[in-house]
Amino acid sequence: MNESFSKEVTIRALLKSKGYCFDPESQYWVREWSTNEGKEKVLEVAVKTEDGEWNKLMMTPSGHVFYAEAIGQEVQ
């Protein structure tokens, strides 16, 4: 098995185990957080860039990004 393919399968399994779902329309992995008895929601997004690096974003459901972090080639 190709090493990069194996790594991709491992990363996808890790994201799924942490509660992320793949959004095929947006092409990123996302999980939803809520607070204030469910009245406020935030999306945590893991996205792989074209150069193979991963970024984590925190954004509102309307798409406003208020936090971004480059996490390199490994998803944590």
C-alpha positions as CSV (number, residue, x, y, z in Angstrom):
1,M,0.0,0.0,0.0
2,N,1.2,3.5,-0.9
3,E,2.5,5.4,2.2
4,S,0.7,8.6,1.4
5,F,-2.6,6.7,0.9
6,S,-2.1,4.8,4.2
7,K,-1.5,8.1,6.0
8,E,-4.6,9.6,4.4
9,V,-6.8,6.7,5.6
10,T,-5.3,7.0,9.1
11,I,-6.1,10.8,9.2
12,R,-9.7,10.2,8.0
13,A,-10.2,7.6,10.7
14,L,-8.8,9.9,13.3
15,L,-11.1,12.8,12.2
16,K,-14.1,10.5,12.3
17,S,-13.2,9.2,15.7
18,K,-13.2,12.8,17.0
19,G,-16.7,13.5,15.7
20,Y,-15.8,15.2,12.4
21,C,-17.9,14.7,9.3
22,F,-16.7,15.3,5.7
23,D,-18.6,18.1,3.9
24,P,-18.3,17.2,0.2
25,E,-19.7,20.5,-0.9
26,S,-17.1,22.5,1.0
27,Q,-14.4,19.8,0.8
28,Y,-13.5,20.0,4.5
29,W,-14.0,18.1,7.7
30,V,-16.3,19.7,10.2
31,R,-17.7,19.3,13.7
32,E,-20.2,21.5,15.5
33,W,-19.9,22.9,19.0
34,S,-22.8,24.6,20.8
35,T,-23.1,26.7,23.9
36,N,-25.7,28.8,25.7
37,E,-28.1,25.8,25.8
38,G,-27.7,25.3,22.0
39,K,-28.5,28.9,21.1
40,E,-25.0,29.6,19.8
41,K,-23.1,27.3,17.4
42,V,-19.5,27.3,16.2
43,L,-18.0,25.1,13.5
44,E,-14.5,23.6,14.0
45,V,-13.1,22.8,10.5
46,A,-10.0,20.7,9.5
47,V,-9.0,21.4,5.9
48,K,-6.2,20.1,3.8
49,T,-4.5,22.7,1.6
50,E,-3.2,22.1,-1.9
51,D,0.3,21.8,-0.6
52,G,-0.7,18.9,1.7
53,E,-0.7,20.9,5.0
54,W,-3.6,20.9,7.4
55,N,-5.3,24.0,8.9
56,K,-7.8,24.2,11.7
57,L,-10.5,26.9,11.6
58,M,-13.1,28.1,14.0
59,M,-16.0,29.7,12.2
60,T,-19.6,30.7,12.5
61,P,-22.3,28.7,10.7
62,S,-22.5,31.6,8.2
63,G,-18.8,31.2,7.3
64,H,-17.1,34.0,9.3
65,V,-13.7,32.6,10.3
66,F,-12.6,34.0,13.7
67,Y,-9.6,31.7,14.4
68,A,-7.2,29.9,12.1
69,E,-4.1,27.8,12.9
70,A,-1.7,26.0,10.5
71,I,-1.1,22.5,12.0
72,G,1.2,21.1,9.4
73,Q,1.0,17.6,7.9
74,E,-0.4,16.0,11.0
75,V,-3.9,16.3,12.3
76,Q,-4.1,16.4,16.1
